[in-house]
Each structure stands twice: as structure tokens, then as C-alpha cells.
């Protein structure tokens, strides 16, 4: 856990003065990690942005569980998670996607909508900009990857590596030699 490198911060078109950026490396996204972190760090509602549902079963899982989503491009989805029943299903899909090398974003804030969170056509273009998003509405944005995640936040509860470390269960080992804590 450490404050993010400038290259990570520059990869997103967010006001640098408003958001603190913290990188958290993981050797693996484990079962229930995302579900637990969302409950502890944010509460509901949150929005998950899946840039691709590449395996085919993701869309079927959403439909069969009666979870509404906003599709974009050919296989991306924005999902508003506003109930505790939806969160474990979406967290599991997220874990599977990131363990297969894809990114998933989580947004938390006031007054957000699915249409605002549609990413650009070319996800890999940097800096990544959500053109329809009023960033004033965003309190915290999380970029989840296979190797960990990056938290961009305005929240005083999450704005340092030391504060954010309190949200992890005791099963996680903190490498203090490679951390800002």
C-alpha cells in the first residue's frame, strides 16, 4: 500500500488536487474481497463498470439474477449495485474478470448514473476520461486489476495508506518494507 506513482495518477483525467491516489498490490484477488471492501469502505449504492464480458456467461448471469445493467459498445456494462443481494454476484463476476487480466472500475458518489460512467471507446487510451461524468459527484473511484487496485478518493476516511489498511481483513499480509505505512 502506497501513494500512487505519478504515471498512475496521470493515467486518469481527474482533478489531481481533489483526489488522493493509493495503489494496493495483491498477489491475488481472493473470494469475497471485493464484496467485503465495498461494504466496509463505501456502502451502497456503487457502480461497477465492466469493460468487457468476454466469456458470455456474464450477461446470462446478470439476466438470470434479474440484475439490470446498461450495455455499451459490444460487450461492456455499467451495473448499479444498490442491494446487498446483488453485491456478491457482481463481486464474483468482477473477481473472475480481473483474474483473467481485465480491469473493472467501481464508482461511489452522490447522484451518479449509469450513462455518466460509460468509458471511452478505446479503454486503453491514456489519460482515461469519462466524458459524460461530472467528477464533482464522485467520492471514490477504484480501478481493480489482476495485480491489485488503485483507489482515487476525496474521502477523509480513505485518503492515506494507513487509513485504508484498516479496511482489510486480518488474513492479508502487509509488506511494510514496500509500503508507505
Secondary structure, DSSP 8 states (H G I E B T S, - for coil): -EE--HHHHTTB-S-TTT-EEEEEE-S---TTHHHHHIIIII-S-EEEEES--TTSHHHHHHHHTT---EEETTTEEEEEE-SHHHHHHHHHHHHHHHHTT--EEEEEESS--GGGG---SSTT-SSB--TT--GGGEEEEEEEETTEEEEEE--TTSSSHHHHGGGS-TTS---GGGS--
